[in-house]
Amino acid sequence: MTSMSACCGGDDTGRALVAGTLRGYRSWLPVRRKGLASGALPLASVQIPGVVWTKTLHARCFAPAFSDTTQTSEPSAPHGPPERGCRCGIYAWYRPDDIVLMHAPVFGVIAASGVIMMGTRGFRAQQADIVAVVTHKRGIAAACEQAGVAVYRRRRHLLHDFPTEDLTVLLDDSPTGEPACPDP
């Protein structure tokens, strides 16, 4: 299991599955707009570049296509992400400074919903809406604005409008209050 997967709810720490809406931070890779399907944004997942985002993304399990020996267990039947024992789901970090673990040119905020599996520094969700992005690329900005996604030119302005949520009650379950995943 990758360290990112462990920090974002893939380590099966026994945390409860949480239903609701949760703000998260993530990054994307830009993709060429030519040939994109209708409604697709020129943004791709960093971990699985073949996943091109729309304003709202619904998670699917790609475990059979990307299985490896580091996965804790293979789910026995088809399932809806996120699922314990699998790495599926839409990943995001709780705090914007944790995003340094994933270097990519486009940074933004999502509103995750549905079933959300909480990790120590991030989460995996069933569904996510892109709320806002920071980009200097005109093509990405135009496509996002057309889809109803707020576009910022400076990260600090986005973070002013979309600050970190206080999740202390949900996450502070260690005796020392220290996160289980080390800082990058």
Beta strands, then each sheet from edge to edge (+ up, - down):
strand 1: 17-19
strand 2: 22-30
strand 3: 40-45
strand 4: 52-54
strand 5: 56-58
strand 6: 90-93
strand 7: 106-118
strand 8: 122-134
strand 9: 150-152
sheet 1: 1+ 7- 2+ 3- 4+
sheet 2: 1+ 7- 8+ 5-
sheet 3: 1+ 7- 8+ 6-
sheet 4: 1+ 7- 8+ 9+
end
